[in-house]
Amino acid sequence: MLRPTATSVFPEDNYILRIVFDNGETKRFDVKPYIQGEWYGKLADKQYFRAVRTDGFTVVWPEGQDLCPDEIYDLGISVNRLQLA
């Protein structure tokens, strides 16, 4: 079975992404552990962090930072649709 792909992403407070996948699941993913070093450290800028988009496969930022699609799906926390209200 193919891994679900990210269809939309919504940046939330505290460096959390809410990601909707093509299988209908929504998950929250904590990006804080990845924000280190010169390359991923750029994500610490909240305005830049909020520039996240999907590329039809995973989540990406304007300068090319991305996250492994397997990680965001496997390590993301499932969101109950009622919690989104």
C-alpha positions in Angstrom: 0.0 0.0 0.0 1.3 3.5 -0.8 2.0 5.9 2.0 -0.7 8.7 2.2 0.5 12.0 0.8 0.0 15.5 2.3 -2.7 17.4 0.5 -2.9 20.5 2.7 -1.0 21.9 5.7 -1.9 24.5 8.3 0.8 25.9 10.6 -0.3 26.3 14.2 1.2 27.8 17.3 4.3 26.4 19.0 5.7 25.0 15.7 3.0 22.5 15.1 1.7 21.6 11.7 -1.8 20.2 11.1 -1.6 18.1 8.0 -4.4 16.6 5.9 -3.6 13.5 3.9 -5.1 12.1 0.8 -6.7 9.2 2.7 -8.8 11.7 4.7 -6.7 11.6 7.9 -5.6 14.7 9.7 -2.5 14.7 11.9 -0.6 17.1 14.0 3.2 17.1 13.7 5.6 18.8 16.1 8.4 20.4 14.1 10.4 21.7 17.1 12.9 18.8 17.3 13.9 19.5 13.7 14.6 23.2 14.2 18.3 23.2 14.6 21.4 23.9 12.5 21.8 26.4 9.7 19.3 24.8 7.3 16.4 23.8 9.5 17.1 26.6 12.0 15.5 29.0 9.5 12.1 27.4 10.6 12.5 29.2 14.0 11.4 32.4 12.3 7.7 32.2 12.8 6.9 34.1 9.6 9.0 31.7 7.6 7.6 28.7 9.5 4.1 29.8 8.4 5.2 29.8 4.8 4.9 26.0 4.7 3.1 24.4 1.8 2.5 21.0 0.3 4.1 19.8 -2.9 1.7 17.0 -3.5 3.8 14.6 -1.5 5.1 16.2 1.7 5.4 19.6 3.4 8.0 22.1 2.1 9.2 25.6 2.8 10.2 28.3 0.2 14.0 27.7 0.4 13.6 23.9 0.1 13.4 22.6 3.6 11.1 19.6 3.8 10.1 16.8 6.1 10.2 13.1 5.3 6.7 12.1 4.3 7.0 8.8 6.2 7.9 10.6 9.4 5.1 13.2 9.2 2.6 10.4 8.7 4.0 7.8 11.1 4.9 10.2 13.9 2.0 12.6 13.5 -0.7 12.5 16.1 -4.1 11.7 14.7 -6.6 14.5 15.1 -10.3 13.9 16.0 -12.4 16.0 13.7 -14.3 17.3 16.8 -11.0 18.7 18.2 -10.7 21.0 15.2 -13.9 23.0 16.0 
